Amino acid sequence: MSNEERQSWNQQIIEEFRANAGSVEQFGGKGLLLLHHTGAKSGTPYVSPLAWISAPEGGWVIVASNAGRDNHPAWFHNLQANPETVIETPGDDEVQTVKVKARVAGDTERDALYAEVVAKAPQFGEYQKGTSRRIPIVVLEPAA
């Protein structure tokens, strides 16, 4: 998929997410969030739809899998440079916007969370098998 095709596909997902209180049919309902991030070099604002699971102590866990490619997704680099951001999450009647701070999980925490992710979405296990890089886990914690 070209970058242009990916952007068009993402835009369709974002529009469906916002129109349906965070529900996106092709992803089984409410398993996505919209991550806002700012380009580390460009300062350009972006929005990326991402799968997530609940963090054990509150918040959201996202995976920098890049579908098993050998490089981290751009949003991962952007969050490292600009960890304070917002996400849009599913709600009962409308999408909710939440301020968050991103942090990369350390090795032990990463392994435990990755196992949880794979138990819920096995394709993430295949992504790890398909690359030599250690796929990072990012925890998004509510910010004041």
C-alpha positions as CSV (number, residue, x, y, z in Angstrom):
1,M,0.0,0.0,0.0
2,S,1.4,3.3,-1.0
3,N,1.7,6.2,1.4
4,E,-1.1,8.0,-0.4
5,E,-3.4,4.9,-0.3
6,R,-2.6,4.5,3.4
7,Q,-3.6,8.1,4.1
8,S,-6.8,7.7,2.2
9,W,-7.7,4.5,4.0
10,N,-6.8,6.1,7.4
11,Q,-9.0,9.1,6.6
12,Q,-12.0,6.8,5.9
13,I,-11.4,5.0,9.2
14,I,-11.2,8.3,11.0
15,E,-14.4,9.6,9.5
16,E,-16.3,6.4,10.3
17,F,-14.9,6.4,13.9
18,R,-16.1,10.0,14.5
19,A,-19.5,9.4,12.8
20,N,-20.2,6.3,14.9
21,A,-19.1,7.2,18.5
22,G,-15.8,5.4,17.9
23,S,-17.2,2.3,16.3
24,V,-15.6,1.0,13.1
25,E,-17.2,-2.0,11.6
26,Q,-14.2,-3.6,9.9
27,F,-12.4,-3.6,13.3
28,G,-15.3,-5.2,15.1
29,G,-16.7,-2.2,16.8
30,K,-14.9,-0.1,19.4
31,G,-11.3,-1.5,19.3
32,L,-9.7,1.6,18.0
33,L,-8.6,5.0,19.2
34,L,-7.4,8.0,17.3
35,L,-3.9,9.1,18.2
36,H,-3.1,12.8,17.6
37,H,0.7,13.3,17.2
38,T,3.0,16.1,16.0
39,G,5.8,15.5,13.5
40,A,9.1,15.3,15.4
41,K,10.9,17.3,12.6
42,S,8.1,19.0,10.7
43,G,5.7,20.0,13.5
44,T,2.9,18.9,11.3
45,P,-0.2,17.5,13.1
46,Y,-1.3,14.0,12.3
47,V,-4.1,11.6,13.4
48,S,-3.6,7.8,13.3
49,P,-6.2,5.2,14.0
50,L,-4.7,2.5,16.2
51,A,-5.8,-0.7,18.0
52,W,-5.5,-0.6,21.8
53,I,-6.1,-2.6,25.0
54,S,-6.6,-1.2,28.5
55,A,-3.5,-0.6,30.6
56,P,-3.5,-2.5,33.9
57,E,-3.4,0.7,36.0
58,G,-5.6,2.8,33.7
59,G,-4.9,4.3,30.3
60,W,-4.4,2.7,26.9
61,V,-1.7,0.4,25.5
62,I,-0.8,0.7,21.8
63,V,1.7,-1.3,19.8
64,A,4.4,0.3,17.5
65,S,4.2,-2.8,15.2
66,N,4.0,-1.0,11.8
67,A,2.4,-4.3,10.6
68,G,5.7,-6.1,11.2
69,R,7.8,-3.9,9.0
70,D,11.5,-3.5,10.0
71,N,11.1,0.2,11.0
72,H,9.0,1.9,13.7
73,P,5.9,3.7,12.6
74,A,6.2,7.5,12.3
75,W,3.8,8.1,15.1
76,F,6.2,6.3,17.5
77,H,9.1,8.7,16.7
78,N,6.6,11.6,16.9
79,L,5.5,10.5,20.4
80,Q,9.0,10.2,21.6
81,A,9.7,13.8,20.6
82,N,6.2,15.1,21.7
83,P,4.8,12.7,24.4
84,E,2.0,15.0,25.6
85,T,-0.9,14.7,23.2
86,V,-4.6,13.8,22.9
87,I,-6.5,10.8,21.8
88,E,-10.1,10.3,20.7
89,T,-11.7,7.3,22.3
90,P,-15.1,5.5,21.8
91,G,-18.0,6.8,23.9
92,D,-21.6,5.8,24.4
93,D,-23.1,8.6,22.2
94,E,-20.0,10.4,20.9
95,V,-16.3,10.3,20.7
96,Q,-14.4,11.5,23.8
97,T,-11.2,13.5,23.7
98,V,-8.6,12.7,26.4
99,K,-5.3,14.4,27.2
100,V,-2.6,11.8,27.6
101,K,1.2,11.5,28.1
102,A,2.9,8.7,26.2
103,R,5.7,6.5,27.6
104,V,7.5,3.5,26.1
105,A,7.1,0.4,28.3
106,G,10.4,-1.0,29.8
107,D,11.4,-4.5,28.9
108,T,9.6,-6.4,31.7
109,E,6.4,-4.4,31.4
110,R,6.6,-4.6,27.6
111,D,6.8,-8.4,27.6
112,A,3.8,-8.7,29.9
113,L,1.7,-6.2,27.9
114,Y,2.8,-7.7,24.5
115,A,1.6,-11.1,25.7
116,E,-1.8,-9.6,26.6
117,V,-2.0,-7.9,23.2
118,V,-1.2,-11.1,21.4
119,A,-3.8,-13.0,23.4
120,K,-6.5,-10.5,22.3
121,A,-5.2,-10.0,18.7
122,P,-2.9,-12.8,17.5
123,Q,-1.8,-10.9,14.4
124,F,0.6,-8.9,16.7
125,G,2.5,-12.1,17.4
126,E,2.9,-12.7,13.7
127,Y,4.1,-9.1,13.4
128,Q,6.9,-9.7,15.9
129,K,7.9,-12.9,14.2
130,G,8.2,-11.1,10.9
131,T,10.7,-8.5,12.0
132,S,14.1,-8.5,13.7
133,R,13.3,-5.4,15.7
134,R,11.8,-5.6,19.1
135,I,8.3,-4.1,18.7
136,P,7.8,-1.4,21.3
137,I,4.7,-1.0,23.5
138,V,3.5,2.5,24.3
139,V,1.4,3.3,27.3
140,L,-0.9,6.4,27.1
141,E,-1.6,7.7,30.6
142,P,-4.3,10.3,31.3
143,A,-2.7,13.7,31.8
144,A,-4.0,16.5,34.0
